[in-house]
Amino acid sequence: MSFLEFLLLLLVAYYVIYVLLWIVLDCNVALWFKSKFGVSLSSMRGQVVWITGASSGIGRSLALSLARHGVRLVLSARRVEQLEVVQEECLAAARGLLATKDVLILPMDMLQLQRHESNLFTVLNHFDRLDVLVNNAGRSQRASWTDIEIEVDRELFELDVFSVVHLTRLVVRYFIEQNGGRGHVAATSSIAGFGPVPFSATYCAAKHALNAYLLSLKLEMRKLDVTIFAPGPIATDFLQEAFTGEQGAKYGQSTANQKRMTADRCGELFAVALANKMDLTWCGLFPVNLLAYCARNPTLTKILGQFMTEQTLNKIREGKL
Ligand SMILES: NC(=O)c1ccc[n+]([C@@H]2O[C@H](COP(=O)([O-])OP(=O)(O)OC[C@H]3O[C@@H](n4cnc5c(N)ncnc54)[C@H](OP(=O)(O)O)[C@@H]3O)[C@@H](O)[C@H]2O)c1
């Protein structure tokens, strides 16, 4: 075998192993690598992380993962009683690393933009610093493209995009004034933000828009860390609250008995992405992780669209395949 043939063989082996990892792992390869060999979550001990949508699901699990390592937290959402439960759970998970004053409950409706600034002041008055903002609050959608009322398009964008952009701008301005632009903002996007998905057109467009906003921000502010975390199907209650195509309606379905990643695993991976200041990461069980890699490549996306019907893609998404 010539040296050139040997190099070619190595290259082929590299790609075969790489694609196998897409099948075997439950997240992108770089995130898996960081979870094994990257910076430990303990490196964030003492930092202040503000999580929106912390009252349930992914936000709650992320809060628990960070609390275990002594990260101080601001928990925001609308349901105060739920936030109180999460606060207690965080203190228990911290095993003495955090006191009650280290886990601040900050009730907040993301749609009330006029209150974002005073909410930020509350955080700064309490902790005298903010290290990371995690924009996690959001609602999904299930609806046929043709049935979606324009009011739903607007309302979903208000919550999943504009409220996030508004809060992030305030926090980034604070980072500029206080730290010369150093700081960290993150958002829970979705694999639906990488490529088209059926029966969630507005949601899919909103997560694409969110990614574009944050990637543009990163280009303008090189000292700022920006983390886009994109989960596939996760076992939370989010389908209960999901938008439909009709204004004011909620999908009201459960994710029970669907094949989905647990919220705890998702929160753990999200925390790794934050500790390692990763820019774009994702997670999902097979075949979602594989599809996420394909969705990031326009040619593969086109091929997938030709070989898989919208029903098949939807079944994968609902954890029925
Ligand atoms: N589960 C999945 O399969 C999946 C997949 C990809 C991406 N995601 C994303 O993950 C994020 C979290 O969703 P989840 O799955 O964890 O669902 P979830 O349990 O329903 O969490 C949604 C969170 O957002 C909060 N929220 C909703 N509307 C709000 C508002 N107007 N103001 C403030 N907070 C609000 C909710 O709290 P209150 O009701 O107490 O306000 C709740 O804490 C979302 O951005 C979602 O798009 C989820």
The ligand as an SDF file (V2000), in Angstrom:
LIG
                    3D

 48 52  0  0  0  0  0  0  0  0999 V2000
  -39.3010   19.6870   24.9440 N   0  0  0  0  0  0  0  0  0  0  0  0
  -38.7980   19.6380   23.7180 C   0  0  0  0  0  0  0  0  0  0  0  0
  -38.9340   18.6160   23.0110 O   0  0  0  0  0  0  0  0  0  0  0  0
  -38.0310   20.8070   23.1790 C   0  0  0  0  0  0  0  0  0  0  0  0
  -37.2580   20.5990   22.0330 C   0  0  0  0  0  0  0  0  0  0  0  0
  -36.5300   21.6560   21.5150 C   0  0  0  0  0  0  0  0  0  0  0  0
  -36.5690   22.8940   22.1270 C   0  0  0  0  0  0  0  0  0  0  0  0
  -37.3180   23.0770   23.2460 N   0  0  0  0  0  0  0  0  0  0  0  0
  -37.3150   24.4220   23.8540 C   0  0  0  0  0  0  0  0  0  0  0  0
  -37.0020   24.3010   25.2020 O   0  0  0  0  0  0  0  0  0  0  0  0
  -37.5080   25.4350   25.9150 C   0  0  0  0  0  0  0  0  0  0  0  0
  -38.1510   24.9580   27.1900 C   0  0  0  0  0  0  0  0  0  0  0  0
  -39.2290   24.0990   26.8770 O   0  0  0  0  0  0  0  0  0  0  0  0
  -39.5770   22.7810   27.7070 P   0  0  0  0  0  0  0  0  0  0  0  0
  -39.5930   21.6600   26.7640 O   0  0  0  0  0  0  0  0  0  0  0  0
  -38.7580   22.6890   28.9250 O   0  0  0  0  0  0  0  0  0  0  0  0
  -41.1170   23.0600   28.0540 O   0  0  0  0  0  0  0  0  0  0  0  0
  -41.8540   23.5650   29.3810 P   0  0  0  0  0  0  0  0  0  0  0  0
  -41.6290   22.6230   30.4920 O   0  0  0  0  0  0  0  0  0  0  0  0
  -43.2380   23.8740   28.9350 O   0  0  0  0  0  0  0  0  0  0  0  0
  -41.0730   24.9110   29.7210 O   0  0  0  0  0  0  0  0  0  0  0  0
  -41.3930   26.1530   29.1810 C   0  0  0  0  0  0  0  0  0  0  0  0
  -40.9500   27.2010   30.1660 C   0  0  0  0  0  0  0  0  0  0  0  0
  -41.1900   28.4930   29.5900 O   0  0  0  0  0  0  0  0  0  0  0  0
  -41.8940   29.2810   30.5280 C   0  0  0  0  0  0  0  0  0  0  0  0
  -42.7080   30.2640   29.8510 N   0  0  0  0  0  0  0  0  0  0  0  0
  -43.6620   30.0510   28.9030 C   0  0  0  0  0  0  0  0  0  0  0  0
  -44.2260   31.2130   28.5520 N   0  0  0  0  0  0  0  0  0  0  0  0
  -43.6260   32.1850   29.2910 C   0  0  0  0  0  0  0  0  0  0  0  0
  -43.7900   33.5850   29.3960 C   0  0  0  0  0  0  0  0  0  0  0  0
  -44.6850   34.2570   28.6790 N   0  0  0  0  0  0  0  0  0  0  0  0
  -42.9890   34.2620   30.2600 N   0  0  0  0  0  0  0  0  0  0  0  0
  -42.0820   33.6070   31.0060 C   0  0  0  0  0  0  0  0  0  0  0  0
  -41.8940   32.2880   30.9650 N   0  0  0  0  0  0  0  0  0  0  0  0
  -42.6620   31.5790   30.1100 C   0  0  0  0  0  0  0  0  0  0  0  0
  -42.7140   28.3020   31.3510 C   0  0  0  0  0  0  0  0  0  0  0  0
  -42.9550   28.8040   32.6610 O   0  0  0  0  0  0  0  0  0  0  0  0
  -44.3260   29.4280   33.1850 P   0  0  0  0  0  0  0  0  0  0  0  0
  -45.4410   28.7080   32.5220 O   0  0  0  0  0  0  0  0  0  0  0  0
  -44.2410   29.2090   34.6650 O   0  0  0  0  0  0  0  0  0  0  0  0
  -44.2440   30.8830   32.8230 O   0  0  0  0  0  0  0  0  0  0  0  0
  -41.7540   27.1260   31.4590 C   0  0  0  0  0  0  0  0  0  0  0  0
  -40.8850   27.2850   32.5460 O   0  0  0  0  0  0  0  0  0  0  0  0
  -38.4330   26.1530   24.9370 C   0  0  0  0  0  0  0  0  0  0  0  0
  -37.7930   27.2880   24.4360 O   0  0  0  0  0  0  0  0  0  0  0  0
  -38.6530   25.1370   23.8350 C   0  0  0  0  0  0  0  0  0  0  0  0
  -38.8960   25.7440   22.5840 O   0  0  0  0  0  0  0  0  0  0  0  0
  -38.0550   22.0610   23.7780 C   0  0  0  0  0  0  0  0  0  0  0  0
  1  2  1  0
  2  3  2  0
  2  4  1  0
  4  5  1  0
  4 48  2  0
  5  6  2  0
  6  7  1  0
  7  8  2  0
  8  9  1  0
  8 48  1  0
  9 10  1  0
  9 46  1  0
 10 11  1  0
 11 12  1  0
 11 44  1  0
 12 13  1  0
 13 14  1  0
 14 15  2  0
 14 16  1  0
 14 17  1  0
 17 18  1  0
 18 19  2  0
 18 20  1  0
 18 21  1  0
 21 22  1  0
 22 23  1  0
 23 24  1  0
 23 42  1  0
 24 25  1  0
 25 26  1  0
 25 36  1  0
 26 27  1  0
 26 35  1  0
 27 28  2  0
 28 29  1  0
 29 30  1  0
 29 35  2  0
 30 31  1  0
 30 32  2  0
 32 33  1  0
 33 34  2  0
 34 35  1  0
 36 37  1  0
 36 42  1  0
 37 38  1  0
 38 39  2  0
 38 40  1  0
 38 41  1  0
 42 43  1  0
 44 45  1  0
 44 46  1  0
 46 47  1  0
M  CHG  2   8   1  16  -1
M  END
$$$$
